[in-house]
Amino acid sequence: MTVDEVILSVTEEAGKLVKIVCSSPIGAEYKKQILRRIEGGRFLLERYTPDKVFHIPIDGKDLEKCLKTQVFAGYKQTEVYFTDSALTVLTNGKGTVTVRRRKAETLMEAAHNRKKKYIFAEGEDIPALKDLGVFTAENKVAASMQDKFRQINRFIETVDDVLRDPPKELTVLDFGCGKSYLTFLLYYYLTVKKSVKTRVIGYDLKEDVVEKCNAAAKKYGYEGLEFIRADVSKDRLYGEKTDMVVTLHACDTATDHALYFAVKHGAKYIFSVPCCQHEINAQIRGKDDYEIFTGHGLIKERFSALLTDAVRVKALENAGYRVDCLEFVGFDTSPKNLMIRATFTGAPPVNNEELKSLLSKYNVRQTLLDLLDEGGQRKTGGTK
Ligand SMILES: C[S@@+](CC[C@H](N)C(=O)[O-])C[C@H]1O[C@@H](n2cnc3c(N)ncnc32)[C@H](O)[C@@H]1O
């Protein structure tokens, strides 16, 4: 067989093509290449240098050209995986090609992925997640990161549910990004899986994690992904159009500052998983008909957390958002598992008087309500 005949046969079976892995370069610029199928009949070509990986989206109609000029040029070994079989293509660089076909293990891989229903499956090669310690060198989820991986994967799934038909460009702010596992995965999901031109900014108080995350973003050529040391409760943040605000376990009132920022700056999408709702817990004292909620520490803590999140949800609805509350992971993965998912509808704002009178009954203040009171509601009227 010649290389052209192999390419023709792969093109004829393109509907079943899962991925192609090229290794052992003979004169090729990249040490490895992977072409994988992504959504919408498209493909993604990943080209690896010793310290970087480049991602090139390929339209389905350009597959044959890509196979000829980019994929099958200059590699000793190429593995082609279809849904029902696989080819090993060996070439000696002088035009002689040996092709072996066998039953593909990708069938099992696909079944495995279907079972987990994750957007990112274990085994997917996302180099930045190795640097961050989520994946091992063999692309397995590190033992200590199983829960975190489940959380960030599920977080992305909830984003995916909403962004069925994503816009061409998106600006996303992550408040309290910490070690930024979610921030990296979200960036990767939007740019690589959804082909959205994305700007993502992660904010955190910690200088050292911000530095480390910026270094990883630079190393992998993730243009548009940036980390900034900031206190989101008082520092000046991004001043341009913001489409999406996310928080995953941003401590206590940092979540309120994120929600307020989203409302004030016209963010269309909010995905927020709150945690450490200390603010109301520290103020609330038992009296009258709600003493029953404050007599025991654990019940008081949970009641305060629920009251806090209920107020946040209602305040977002009053600001014109359609809100879903989801249990985003099981309680055993994380007890901080309530996600507030909100989409701006364009509905006119409603005042928060009812909420304020509810809180005055408990004699507590709540930061999101205070901020909305001081700063007013939406400035820009939402994004397209
Ligand atoms: C529990 S960690 C969560 C990190 C990350 N989102 C995740 O889920 O892995 C909370 C992060 O919020 C950051 N944080 C808390 N208050 C903040 C504030 N006012 N401004 C910026 N970051 C804040 C902390 O430094 C910490 O890294």
Ligand as a Chemical Component Dictionary entry (heavy atoms), coordinates in Angstrom:
data_LIG
# 
_chem_comp.id                   LIG 
_chem_comp.type                 NON-POLYMER 
_chem_comp.pdbx_formal_charge   0 
_chem_comp.three_letter_code    LIG 
# 
loop_
_chem_comp_atom.comp_id 
_chem_comp_atom.atom_id 
_chem_comp_atom.alt_atom_id 
_chem_comp_atom.type_symbol 
_chem_comp_atom.charge 
_chem_comp_atom.model_Cartn_x 
_chem_comp_atom.model_Cartn_y 
_chem_comp_atom.model_Cartn_z 
_chem_comp_atom.pdbx_ordinal 
LIG C1  C1  C 0  -11.373 26.933 48.719 1  
LIG S1  S1  S 1  -10.336 27.774 47.604 2  
LIG C2  C2  C 0  -11.068 27.303 46.058 3  
LIG C3  C3  C 0  -10.097 27.399 44.918 4  
LIG C4  C4  C 0  -10.597 26.947 43.569 5  
LIG N1  N1  N 0  -11.688 27.750 43.071 6  
LIG C5  C5  C 0  -10.983 25.486 43.595 7  
LIG O1  O1  O 0  -12.176 25.175 43.687 8  
LIG O2  O2  O -1 -10.090 24.649 43.584 9  
LIG C6  C6  C 0  -10.867 29.443 47.800 10 
LIG C7  C7  C 0  -9.933  30.449 47.167 11 
LIG O3  O3  O 0  -10.545 31.730 47.228 12 
LIG C8  C8  C 0  -9.528  32.680 47.438 13 
LIG N2  N2  N 0  -10.132 33.894 48.016 14 
LIG C9  C9  C 0  -10.814 34.016 49.178 15 
LIG N3  N3  N 0  -11.194 35.295 49.386 16 
LIG C10 C10 C 0  -10.754 35.997 48.314 17 
LIG C11 C11 C 0  -10.821 37.355 47.945 18 
LIG N4  N4  N 0  -11.427 38.249 48.723 19 
LIG N5  N5  N 0  -10.252 37.745 46.788 20 
LIG C12 C12 C 0  -9.638  36.827 45.981 21 
LIG N6  N6  N 0  -9.540  35.517 46.289 22 
LIG C13 C13 C 0  -10.089 35.106 47.433 23 
LIG C14 C14 C 0  -8.569  31.981 48.379 24 
LIG O4  O4  O 0  -7.270  32.541 48.340 25 
LIG C15 C15 C 0  -8.603  30.554 47.868 26 
LIG O5  O5  O 0  -7.571  30.291 46.975 27 
# 
loop_
_chem_comp_bond.comp_id 
_chem_comp_bond.atom_id_1 
_chem_comp_bond.atom_id_2 
_chem_comp_bond.value_order 
_chem_comp_bond.pdbx_ordinal 
LIG C1  S1  SING 1  
LIG S1  C2  SING 2  
LIG S1  C6  SING 3  
LIG C2  C3  SING 4  
LIG C3  C4  SING 5  
LIG C4  N1  SING 6  
LIG C4  C5  SING 7  
LIG C5  O1  DOUB 8  
LIG C5  O2  SING 9  
LIG C6  C7  SING 10 
LIG C7  O3  SING 11 
LIG C7  C15 SING 12 
LIG O3  C8  SING 13 
LIG C8  N2  SING 14 
LIG C8  C14 SING 15 
LIG N2  C9  SING 16 
LIG N2  C13 SING 17 
LIG C9  N3  DOUB 18 
LIG N3  C10 SING 19 
LIG C10 C11 SING 20 
LIG C10 C13 DOUB 21 
LIG C11 N4  SING 22 
LIG C11 N5  DOUB 23 
LIG N5  C12 SING 24 
LIG C12 N6  DOUB 25 
LIG N6  C13 SING 26 
LIG C14 O4  SING 27 
LIG C14 C15 SING 28 
LIG C15 O5  SING 29 
# 
